[in-house]
Amino acid sequence: MNSALQSSVMLQGFVTGGGLIIAIGAQNAFLLAQGVRRQYHWPIALLCSLSDALLICLGVLGMGALISESPMMLELARIFGALFLFYYGYRALRSALQPGGLDMASRGAGSLKSALLTTLAVSLLNPHAYLDTVVLVGSIATQYGDSLRYWFGAGAVLASFSWFLMLGMGAPKLAPLFRNPRAWRLLDSLVCLMMWGIALSLVL
């Protein structure tokens, strides 16, 4: 097969995947907040990438059509996703109302296990993630046929790894800014509004 065609399809997958992943969402907000805290941001970035890669692969392999045809699966994901995002938004709001800066031990995930479980929740309990990766990326990939859809999926996976690793690398550099309690409260407030906004969109 023409390597130039394969590269072109992979690039299209990279651009498509990047456009969906870079849009601010629950994963990005959680990774950014933990990266600023310098708490487990590399394991979180890797798990975000692996979760997206799994969903993209499922979509490329044809699961997108199955999920889109199962209203019950989407409804369950919508309900549990909304409940979790409301709860996480409440935690962020409570953190924003507390005094202090970045060095507060009570902020963020208390342990690596807690951080990874929260990462899985924001990655896999959010129906938007399924719609963007499994359904949308999977549907676009099928248009390239059996031989090229895997190249499209590979490009989308590469975009996911690139973005989350870059975010994990860049977020800690913002830590000096968030020594200021006002900046930290602003970040927590934005995370709260973002989580509640996504949850509200799921409910409506």
C-alpha positions, 0 to 999 in steps of 0.5 A, a space after each residue: 500500500 502507498 506509504 504516502 496515503 497511509 501517512 496522510 490518513 494517519 495525519 487526518 486521524 491525528 488532527 481529528 483526535 487532537 481536535 476532540 481531545 484538546 477541547 477542555 473536558 473532565 480529563 484535562 481539568 483533572 490532569 491540569 489541577 493535579 499537575 499544578 499540585 505536582 501530585 501523580 500527574 505523570 501516572 494520570 497523564 499515562 492513564 488518560 492516554 491509555 483510556 482514550 487509546 482503548 476507547 479509540 481502538 474499540 471505535 475503530 474495531 466497530 464498537 461505535 455502531 453497537 454503542 450508538 444503537 444501545 440507548 440503555 448503555 448510553 442512558 446508564 453512562 449518562 446518569 452515572 457520569 452526571 452524578 460523578 461530575 456533580 460530586 467532583 465539582 462539589 469537591 472543587 468548590 469546597 476546595 476553592 472556599 478553603 483558605 491557603 495556597 498550593 501547599 495545602 496537604 488536604 488538596 488534590 488526590 490523597 494517594 496514587 490509588 485515589 488519583 488513578 481511580 478518579 482518572 478512570 472515573 473522569 475518563 470512563 464515566 463520561 458519555 462524552 468520551 464515548 461519543 467523541 472517541 468510540 462513536 465519532 472517531 470510530 465512525 470516521 475511521 470506518 469510512 477509510 475501509 478495512 485497510 486504512 482505518 487502523 492508520 486513522 485510529 493510530 493517528 488519533 491514539 498518537 494525538 491523545 498520548 501527545 496531548 496528555 503527556 504535554 499537559 502533564 509536562 506543562 502543568 507543573 510549570 504553573 505551580 509558582 503562579 498557584 502559590 497565590 491562594 487567589 489563583 488557586 481558588 480561581 482554578 478550583 472554581 473553574 474546575 467546579 464550573 466545568 464539571 458542573 457544566 458537563 454534568 448539566 449537559 448530560 442531565 439536559 
